[in-house]
């Protein structure tokens, strides 16, 4: 139950970002970091598939931004493609 609450809290934060043109990757990681570091077992145990899928998309997107910052150029495109693919799936 607490895990679902943390997920919902994390997505409230992402909704807030849409209205804030001044956000930074560091600010997002401060707010959402713990949700990104959930263990795979805990993530797969999450019953709400939509929340789980949104977290995966957000993690892939911000992972790509971090990869750009750190110079891991080869992983950037696959992470963006994964985030986009998951977002398209969510829209269906």
N, C-alpha and C positions, 0 to 999 in steps of 0.2 A: 504493500500500500504506500509506504513512504517513497518507494522508487517511482511509482506513478505520479505522486505529488511533485517530486523533483523534476520529472520529465515535463509536467504541465507548467511548472514554474519556469523551466528553461525556455519553453516555447513562448511564454508570455514575454520574456526578455527579447526574443527574436522579433516579435511583433512590434515591440518598442523601437527596435532598430530601423524599421521601415520609415518611421517618422523622424529619425535623427540622422541628418546628413553628415554629422561630425563624428560618427563612431569610428573606432579603430579596432584592429584585430586584437590588440592587447586588452582593450576594454571588454570585448566579447569573451575572450578567454578567461578573464577575471570572473565574469558573471556565469559563464556556461562551462568552464573547464571541468568541474566535477562530473557533469553529465557526459562529457566526452570520454572520461576515463573509466566508465563503467566496465566491469568485467564482461567478457562475451557470454558467460553463463547467466549473469544477471540480465543482460540485454535480451537474450533469447527467451528468458523466463517471462519477460514483459508481455502481458496478455493483449494490450492495446497495440495492434499491429501498425496503425497509422502513426501513433506517437513514436514507436520504434523506428519506423521508416523515415519519419521526419528527422529524427536525431541522426540517422545514418547520412542523410542528404546534407544536413548542416555540417556534420563532422567532415564529410568529403570536401565540401566547399571551403571551410576554414583550413582544412589540411592543405588544400591547394594554395591558399594564400600564404600559409606558413612555409610551404615548399618553395614558393617564389622568393620569399624573404631569405631563406637559408641556401638558395642556389641549387636546389634539387630539381633541376629543370625537367628531367625525364619523367617525373611522376606527376607534374602539374596537369598536363592534358588529360591523362586517364582519370585523375581525381575530379576534374571539372566535368568530364563526360559522365562519370558515375553520378555525380550530384544532379546533373541535368536529366539523366535517364530516370533517376528516382523521382525527381520533381514531376516529370511527365507522367510517370506511373501514378503518382498521388492525384494528379488532375483528372485521371480517368474515372 
